[in-house]
Amino acid sequence: MSQQPIRFAYWVPNVSGGLVVSKIEQRTHWDIDYNRQLARIAEDAGFDYALTQIRFTAGYGAEYQHESVAFSHALLGATEKLKVIAAILPGPWTPALAAKQLATIDQLTGGRIAVNIVSGWFKGEFQAIGEPWLEHDERYRRSEEFIRALKGIWTQDNFSFHGDFYRFHDYNLKPRPLQRPNPEIFQGGSSRAARDMASRVSDWYFTNGNSVEGIKAQVDDIREKAAANGHAVKIGVNAFVIARNTEEEARAVLAEIIDKADPEAVNAFGHAAKQAGAASPEGEGNWAKSSLEDLVQYNDGFKTNLIGTPQQIAERIVALKAVGVDLVLTGFLHFQEEVRYFGEKVLPLVRELEQKKARQTEAA
Ligand SMILES: Cc1cc2nc3c(=O)[nH]c(=O)nc-3n(C[C@H](O)[C@H](O)[C@H](O)COP(=O)(O)O)c2cc1C
């Protein structure tokens, strides 16, 4: 088990409708004032990272969407320690633009930007903005070249690259980002192609929610392949957190979210997402095995089961750490108040349990 404390990130609600496709009341807002305040609450609560989302069109209720890089920059301006991970979609972005734009933000913010390279799941979105829709593994081949180019531009003089998607000739980026060797590069996705890419080029692998066993299988696969490639990659897992003083209260909230799910929107999302999941040759990408109830949280966040009392949740987080998870990416129903509660009630228990485990390991 890693000796490092497990880290925490939260999903930035920069799209409307919150993190669940449900008509339940959500005291979460997608505007910048709410989000600036949330970012400050999160850094005070002990969160290390915030993750913005990129969507060009509504997919399942998220009718309004602020762009990820501009929004990330605004959140960095409102905070002092928090790192903000901006989602970047190859296709609409080129590596030249992303490298330049993010190097500038890194310079302006004391080295606190990171990126999440996402490969796309929604054909309708690409069609709407006139971007060619590549087939599943081709999307990952492009993302891998994107990451290699991004890293190369950020770390090498006279960078040259001759790929199938991108080309560079003696390129010198000035100034380079403040962070060395480079701002951290995350990636999102769970298919075999995603795991292979993580084991070759990414600094972090982000995956959808899952059981401890489901996560362990992915971690083992990636770590084995990464070791063979001489590459190190860290693991982040999505979870929708419902922490309440009693387990009954937490379960009742989950039941209400599902009860008030918007079936039309969930079905539409489920259809597009399952196509994306089934589209990988092995049919095992994100959502390939999701039930309709799972899809109410659109990144399978209920499956991780961080639903219950602070003690139960802390124990489950430490169990995730024991199978190799380095970071938990959290979503909440009422973001501001629940991020604060998480920092007060759950995080101290996690740190206590981590220290207890470390003492046991030392004694053994
Ligand atoms: C944590 C996480 C965040 C993601 N964020 C976005 C996003 O902001 N925009 C987007 O279009 N796709 C996003 N995705 C989707 C992935 O890039 C990918 O298309 C999807 O997970 C399907 O990949 P797979 O077939 O490898 O599982 C995200 C995925 C994960 C796990």
The ligand as a Gaussian input file, in Angstrom:
#p B3LYP/6-31G(d) Opt

LIG

0 1
 C      -13.118000      10.770000     -14.588000
 C      -13.555000      10.893000     -16.007000
 C      -13.789000      12.160000     -16.546000
 C      -14.230000      12.322000     -17.855000
 N      -14.493000      13.577000     -18.319000
 C      -14.957000      13.743000     -19.578000
 C      -15.261000      15.053000     -20.086000
 O      -15.136000      16.056000     -19.382000
 N      -15.705000      15.140000     -21.360000
 C      -15.861000      14.038000     -22.169000
 O      -16.271000      14.206000     -23.316000
 N      -15.578000      12.796000     -21.720000
 C      -15.135000      12.621000     -20.451000
 N      -14.843000      11.350000     -19.996000
 C      -15.073000      10.198000     -20.916000
 C      -13.798000       9.495000     -21.390000
 O      -12.883000      10.295000     -22.001000
 C      -14.082000       8.332000     -22.337000
 O      -14.573000       8.812000     -23.541000
 C      -15.099000       7.392000     -21.797000
 O      -14.785000       7.108000     -20.463000
 C      -15.177000       6.092000     -22.598000
 O      -13.908000       5.509000     -22.662000
 P      -13.646000       3.942000     -22.549000
 O      -14.331000       3.309000     -23.691000
 O      -12.156000       3.809000     -22.594000
 O      -14.157000       3.507000     -21.209000
 C      -14.406000      11.172000     -18.674000
 C      -14.149000       9.902000     -18.134000
 C      -13.732000       9.749000     -16.830000
 C      -13.495000       8.369000     -16.278000

